[in-house]
Amino acid sequence: MSRTRWIILAVLFAARTAMALQFQTVGSSGPLLVGQLAFSYSDIGTLIGLYLLPGVVIAFPGGVLGQRFGAKVVLGGLVLMAIGGLIMGASTSFGAMTAGRLLSGTGAVLLNVLLTKMVADWFTDRNVSTALAILVTSWPLGVGAGLAGGQAIAAAFGWPALMYAGTAVSLVCLVLVAVVYRPPPGTQTAQAAAFSLQLNGYEWRMALIAGAIWAVYNVGFIALISFAPEFFVSRGFSLAQGSWIVSLLGWFLVPMIVLGGYLGTRVGHATWLMAGGFIVSAVAAAALPVVGAPVACFLVIAIAAGLPAGLIMALPVEVLRPESRATGMGVYFTCYYAGMALLPALAGRLRDSMGSSSAPVFFAAAMMVSALALLGLFRALQK
């Protein structure tokens, strides 16, 4: 059974990587869409964001459905991703591409909500933090792979080929999940018998707080990735140099997420690891505009900020009953998607209103402080 669960983790990791690869298809084909379909860059930005938008309304009902139907919801999500990719590849108008993007994004939300629950069902011992940390790395890995190879595919074979490639990967993962995944012994029957739309009050509160932690933590990353290149340009670097420096955040993210999960499992003190990651990241981000060595300071952020990720993902697992885990993860991801839809725009407004490239960097520091405060509230209520 021990070997089986790691094989299942590998398959679920592949499915979540497919989601990240499809997310990146619009960004990688953006210049071709602008040149060939006369899209504006505002249109490209809208299409990118539409992939996450369904999560605000789909995450919770997706969790409820997952509580009853389990892996079938994941298979349905992969089907929607594949169909959405086909529509995107065949589209010649912004309206048709919007429909395809929303459909594939809906499938991705269903996938995202249930995969965490499925991993937690199999890893009920102390290895859950390590397993979830590995699962989390699929997103930056998939986005990075899309950045590295997506533009080459679109340039060589056309942007529709990239959209169809996202469909093909989704279908491969559909087959893998259908063939390999099965629920842990006894889990499926017990959860079906206990099916309910309701969480108890404690689970509602804790899932909401855990989701808020995940949301503000990720918003801090988005603010840095989106606005830090401009900050480095204001400090005398070229745009290419600034972008390369900021890319360090992504390169360090994967190993540091895994390391954080491993340390939380083997050494313990998960709360202190998360708090330390938040504090160091916040202090380094706040210091970034005033220190004389901003690159070294940003490197500290890149190293420290990845440590809490897998441990945050394990927080709802700590407080949700197995029979309510899927619904609780729906609440958790609803908070995440709502935060991702609303808060990054605030960083942009601060940049415009203050007229300073440092404003979004301070905003990122504030997000890490918010994550720290919410973690304190979570642990206080947990006791």
C-alpha positions as CSV (number, residue, x, y, z in Angstrom):
1,M,0.0,0.0,0.0
2,S,2.9,2.4,0.7
3,R,4.2,2.0,-2.8
4,T,0.7,2.3,-4.3
5,R,0.0,5.7,-2.7
6,W,3.3,7.2,-4.1
7,I,2.3,5.9,-7.6
8,I,-1.1,7.6,-7.2
9,L,0.6,10.8,-6.0
10,A,2.6,10.7,-9.2
11,V,-0.5,10.4,-11.4
12,L,-2.3,13.2,-9.5
13,F,0.8,15.3,-9.8
14,A,0.8,14.8,-13.6
15,A,-2.9,15.9,-13.7
16,R,-2.2,19.1,-11.8
17,T,0.8,19.8,-14.0
18,A,-1.5,19.5,-17.0
19,M,-3.7,22.2,-15.5
20,A,-0.7,24.5,-15.1
21,L,0.5,23.8,-18.7
22,Q,-3.0,24.7,-20.0
23,F,-3.1,27.9,-17.9
24,Q,0.1,29.0,-19.6
25,T,-1.0,28.4,-23.2
26,V,-2.6,31.9,-23.6
27,G,0.5,33.7,-22.2
28,S,2.8,31.7,-24.4
29,S,0.8,32.3,-27.6
30,G,-0.1,35.9,-26.7
31,P,2.0,37.7,-29.3
32,L,0.7,35.4,-32.1
33,L,-2.9,36.0,-31.0
34,V,-2.3,39.8,-31.1
35,G,-0.7,39.6,-34.5
36,Q,-3.0,37.1,-36.2
37,L,-6.4,37.7,-34.6
38,A,-5.9,41.4,-33.8
39,F,-6.4,40.8,-30.1
40,S,-5.3,43.6,-27.7
41,Y,-3.0,42.9,-24.8
42,S,-5.9,43.7,-22.6
43,D,-7.7,40.8,-24.3
44,I,-4.8,38.5,-23.6
45,G,-4.8,39.5,-19.9
46,T,-8.5,38.9,-19.7
47,L,-8.2,35.4,-21.2
48,I,-5.4,34.6,-18.7
49,G,-7.5,35.7,-15.8
50,L,-10.6,33.8,-17.0
51,Y,-9.0,30.5,-16.3
52,L,-9.1,31.3,-12.5
53,L,-12.4,33.2,-12.5
54,P,-14.8,30.1,-12.3
55,G,-13.2,29.1,-9.0
56,V,-15.1,31.9,-7.2
57,V,-18.4,30.1,-7.9
58,I,-17.4,26.5,-8.8
59,A,-15.0,25.6,-6.0
60,F,-17.6,25.0,-3.2
61,P,-20.2,23.1,-5.3
62,G,-17.2,21.2,-6.8
63,G,-16.2,20.1,-3.4
64,V,-19.7,19.0,-2.5
65,L,-19.9,16.9,-5.7
66,G,-16.5,15.5,-5.0
67,Q,-17.6,14.4,-1.5
68,R,-20.3,12.2,-3.2
69,F,-18.7,11.2,-6.5
70,G,-14.9,11.3,-5.7
71,A,-12.6,10.8,-8.6
72,K,-15.4,11.0,-11.1
73,V,-15.4,14.7,-10.6
74,V,-11.7,14.8,-11.4
75,L,-12.3,12.9,-14.6
76,G,-15.1,15.3,-15.5
77,G,-12.8,18.2,-14.9
78,L,-10.2,16.7,-17.3
79,V,-12.9,16.2,-19.9
80,L,-13.9,19.9,-19.6
81,M,-10.3,21.0,-19.8
82,A,-9.9,18.9,-23.0
83,I,-13.1,20.3,-24.6
84,G,-12.1,23.8,-23.6
85,G,-8.7,23.4,-25.3
86,L,-10.3,22.1,-28.5
87,I,-12.6,25.2,-28.6
88,M,-9.6,27.5,-28.0
89,G,-7.7,25.9,-30.8
90,A,-10.6,26.2,-33.2
91,S,-11.5,29.7,-32.3
92,T,-11.1,32.8,-34.5
93,S,-12.9,35.3,-32.3
94,F,-12.5,36.6,-28.8
95,G,-16.0,35.5,-27.8
96,A,-15.4,31.9,-28.8
97,M,-12.0,31.8,-27.1
98,T,-13.6,33.3,-24.0
99,A,-16.1,30.4,-23.9
100,G,-13.3,27.8,-24.3
101,R,-11.2,29.4,-21.6
102,L,-14.1,29.5,-19.1
103,L,-14.9,25.9,-19.9
104,S,-11.4,24.7,-19.4
105,G,-11.0,26.9,-16.3
106,T,-14.1,25.3,-14.8
107,G,-12.6,21.9,-15.3
108,A,-9.3,23.0,-13.8
109,V,-11.2,24.2,-10.7
110,L,-12.9,20.9,-10.2
111,L,-9.5,19.2,-10.6
112,N,-7.7,21.5,-8.2
113,V,-10.3,21.2,-5.4
114,L,-10.4,17.4,-5.5
115,L,-6.7,16.5,-6.0
116,T,-5.8,17.9,-2.6
117,K,-8.5,15.9,-0.9
118,M,-7.5,12.7,-2.8
119,V,-3.9,13.0,-1.8
120,A,-4.9,13.6,1.8
121,D,-7.1,10.5,1.8
122,W,-4.1,8.4,0.9
123,F,-1.5,10.1,3.1
124,T,-3.2,10.1,6.5
125,D,0.1,9.8,8.5
126,R,2.8,12.4,9.0
127,N,3.9,12.2,5.4
128,V,0.8,14.3,4.3
129,S,2.8,17.5,4.5
130,T,5.5,16.1,2.2
131,A,2.9,14.7,-0.2
132,L,1.0,17.9,-0.4
133,A,4.2,19.9,-0.9
134,I,5.1,17.7,-3.8
135,L,1.6,18.2,-5.3
136,V,1.9,22.0,-4.9
137,T,5.1,22.1,-6.9
138,S,3.2,20.8,-10.0
139,W,1.9,24.4,-10.6
140,P,5.2,26.3,-10.8
141,L,6.7,23.3,-12.7
142,G,3.9,23.3,-15.2
143,V,3.9,27.0,-15.7
144,G,7.7,27.0,-16.1
145,A,7.5,24.2,-18.6
146,G,4.9,26.1,-20.5
147,L,7.1,29.2,-20.5
148,A,10.1,27.2,-21.7
149,G,8.4,25.3,-24.5
150,G,5.0,26.9,-25.2
151,Q,6.3,29.8,-27.3
152,A,8.5,27.4,-29.3
153,I,5.5,25.2,-30.1
154,A,3.3,28.1,-31.0
155,A,6.1,29.7,-33.2
156,A,6.8,26.4,-35.0
157,F,3.3,25.0,-35.5
158,G,1.0,27.9,-34.8
159,W,-0.9,28.9,-31.7
160,P,-3.8,26.4,-32.3
161,A,-1.2,23.6,-32.0
162,L,-0.4,24.8,-28.5
163,M,-4.1,24.8,-27.5
164,Y,-4.5,21.3,-28.9
165,A,-1.3,20.2,-27.0
166,G,-3.1,21.3,-23.8
167,T,-6.0,19.1,-24.8
168,A,-3.8,16.1,-25.5
169,V,-2.0,16.3,-22.1
170,S,-5.4,16.6,-20.4
171,L,-6.6,13.4,-22.2
172,V,-3.5,11.5,-21.3
173,C,-4.0,12.4,-17.7
174,L,-7.6,11.5,-17.9
175,V,-6.6,7.9,-18.9
176,L,-4.0,7.8,-16.2
177,V,-6.4,8.8,-13.4
178,A,-9.1,6.5,-14.7
179,V,-6.7,3.5,-14.8
180,V,-4.5,4.1,-11.8
181,Y,-6.5,6.0,-9.1
182,R,-8.7,4.2,-6.6
183,P,-9.8,5.4,-3.1
184,P,-8.1,4.0,-0.1
185,P,-9.8,0.9,1.3
186,G,-13.0,1.7,3.1
187,T,-13.0,5.4,2.3
188,Q,-15.4,5.4,-0.6
189,T,-18.2,3.5,1.2
190,A,-17.8,5.5,4.4
191,Q,-17.9,8.8,2.7
192,A,-20.8,7.9,0.5
193,A,-22.8,6.8,3.6
194,A,-22.0,10.1,5.4
195,F,-22.8,12.4,2.4
196,S,-23.9,15.8,3.6
197,L,-23.9,19.3,2.3
198,Q,-23.0,20.8,5.7
199,L,-19.8,21.3,7.6
200,N,-20.0,21.9,11.3
201,G,-19.3,25.4,12.5
202,Y,-15.8,24.7,13.6
203,E,-14.9,23.2,10.1
204,W,-16.4,26.2,8.3
205,R,-14.4,28.7,10.4
206,M,-11.1,26.8,10.0
207,A,-11.5,26.1,6.3
208,L,-12.3,29.8,5.7
209,I,-9.2,30.9,7.6
210,A,-6.9,28.3,6.0
211,G,-8.2,29.4,2.6
212,A,-7.5,33.0,3.4
213,I,-4.0,32.1,4.4
214,W,-3.4,30.4,1.1
215,A,-5.0,33.3,-0.8
216,V,-2.9,36.1,0.7
217,Y,0.3,34.1,0.5
218,N,-0.2,33.5,-3.2
219,V,-1.2,37.1,-3.8
220,G,2.1,38.2,-2.3
221,F,3.8,36.0,-4.9
222,I,1.7,37.4,-7.7
223,A,2.5,41.0,-6.7
224,L,6.3,40.3,-6.7
225,I,6.2,38.4,-10.0
226,S,4.1,41.0,-11.7
227,F,5.6,44.2,-10.4
228,A,9.2,43.5,-9.2
229,P,10.7,43.6,-12.7
230,E,9.6,47.2,-13.0
231,F,11.1,47.9,-9.5
232,F,14.5,46.6,-10.6
233,V,14.3,48.8,-13.7
234,S,13.8,51.8,-11.4
235,R,17.0,50.7,-9.6
236,G,19.0,50.9,-12.8
237,F,18.7,47.3,-14.1
238,S,17.5,46.6,-17.7
239,L,14.1,45.0,-18.1
240,A,15.8,41.7,-19.2
241,Q,18.0,41.8,-16.1
242,G,15.0,42.6,-13.8
243,S,12.9,39.8,-15.3
244,W,15.8,37.3,-14.8
245,I,16.2,38.3,-11.2
246,V,12.5,37.9,-10.5
247,S,12.6,34.5,-12.3
248,L,14.7,33.3,-9.4
249,L,11.6,33.2,-7.3
250,G,10.2,30.5,-9.6
251,W,13.4,28.5,-9.8
252,F,13.8,28.4,-6.0
253,L,10.1,27.8,-5.4
254,V,10.0,24.1,-6.4
255,P,12.9,22.8,-4.2
256,M,12.0,25.0,-1.3
257,I,8.3,23.9,-1.3
258,V,9.5,20.3,-1.1
259,L,12.1,21.1,1.6
260,G,9.4,22.8,3.7
261,G,7.1,19.8,3.5
262,Y,9.9,17.4,4.3
263,L,11.1,19.5,7.3
264,G,7.6,19.8,8.6
265,T,7.2,16.0,8.3
266,R,10.6,14.9,9.7
267,V,11.6,17.7,12.1
268,G,8.2,18.9,13.1
269,H,7.4,22.5,14.2
270,A,5.3,23.2,11.1
271,T,3.9,26.3,12.6
272,W,7.3,27.8,13.2
273,L,8.5,26.9,9.7
274,M,5.4,28.7,8.2
275,A,5.8,31.7,10.5
276,G,9.5,31.9,9.8
277,G,8.9,31.8,6.0
278,F,6.3,34.6,6.3
279,I,8.4,36.8,8.6
280,V,11.6,36.5,6.6
281,S,9.8,37.1,3.3
282,A,7.9,40.1,4.7
283,V,11.0,41.7,6.2
284,A,13.1,41.1,3.1
285,A,10.3,42.5,0.8
286,A,9.9,45.6,3.0
287,A,13.6,46.1,3.0
288,L,14.0,45.6,-0.8
289,P,13.3,49.3,-1.7
290,V,15.8,50.7,0.8
291,V,18.8,48.3,0.9
292,G,21.9,48.8,-1.2
293,A,21.9,45.2,-2.5
294,P,18.4,44.5,-3.8
295,V,19.4,41.4,-5.7
296,A,20.7,39.7,-2.5
297,C,17.6,40.8,-0.7
298,F,15.4,39.3,-3.4
299,L,17.3,36.1,-3.2
300,V,16.4,35.8,0.5
301,I,12.7,36.1,-0.5
302,A,13.1,33.4,-3.1
303,I,14.6,31.0,-0.6
304,A,12.3,31.7,2.4
305,A,9.0,32.2,0.6
306,G,8.6,28.6,-0.6
307,L,8.9,26.9,2.7
308,P,5.3,27.4,4.0
309,A,3.5,26.3,0.8
310,G,3.0,22.6,1.4
311,L,2.4,23.2,5.1
312,I,-0.4,25.6,4.4
313,M,-2.0,23.0,2.1
314,A,-2.0,20.6,5.0
315,L,-3.8,23.0,7.4
316,P,-7.4,22.1,6.3
317,V,-6.5,18.4,6.5
318,E,-5.7,18.9,10.2
319,V,-9.2,20.1,11.0
320,L,-11.6,18.5,8.6
321,R,-13.2,15.1,9.2
322,P,-12.6,12.6,6.4
323,E,-16.3,12.6,5.4
324,S,-16.3,16.4,5.1
325,R,-12.9,16.8,3.6
326,A,-14.0,17.4,0.0
327,T,-16.6,20.0,0.9
328,G,-14.1,21.7,3.2
329,M,-11.6,21.9,0.4
330,G,-14.3,23.5,-1.7
331,V,-14.6,26.3,1.0
332,Y,-10.8,26.5,1.2
333,F,-10.3,27.0,-2.6
334,T,-13.3,29.4,-2.8
335,C,-11.3,31.7,-0.5
336,Y,-8.2,31.2,-2.6
337,Y,-9.9,32.0,-5.9
338,A,-11.8,35.0,-4.5
339,G,-8.5,36.4,-3.1
340,M,-6.7,35.8,-6.4
341,A,-9.5,37.5,-8.4
342,L,-9.7,40.7,-6.2
343,L,-6.4,41.4,-4.4
344,P,-3.8,41.6,-7.2
345,A,-5.7,44.5,-8.7
346,L,-5.2,46.3,-5.4
347,A,-1.4,46.1,-5.9
348,G,-1.9,47.8,-9.3
349,R,-4.1,50.5,-7.9
350,L,-1.5,51.3,-5.2
351,R,1.2,51.5,-7.9
352,D,-0.9,54.0,-9.8
353,S,-2.1,56.1,-6.8
354,M,1.3,56.3,-5.1
355,G,3.3,56.7,-8.4
356,S,6.1,54.5,-7.0
357,S,7.4,51.1,-8.2
358,S,8.0,50.2,-4.5
359,A,4.3,50.3,-3.6
360,P,3.6,46.7,-4.9
361,V,6.7,45.4,-3.1
362,F,5.4,46.8,0.2
363,F,2.0,45.3,-0.7
364,A,3.6,41.9,-1.1
365,A,5.2,42.3,2.4
366,A,1.8,43.2,3.8
367,M,0.3,40.0,2.3
368,M,3.0,37.9,4.1
369,V,2.2,39.7,7.4
370,S,-1.5,39.0,6.8
371,A,-0.7,35.3,6.3
372,L,1.2,35.3,9.6
373,A,-1.7,37.0,11.5
374,L,-4.2,34.5,10.0
375,L,-2.0,31.6,10.9
376,G,-1.9,32.8,14.5
377,L,-5.7,33.0,14.5
378,F,-5.9,29.5,13.0
379,R,-3.7,28.0,15.7
380,A,-5.5,29.8,18.5
381,L,-8.9,28.5,17.4
382,Q,-7.5,25.0,16.8
383,K,-6.4,24.9,20.4
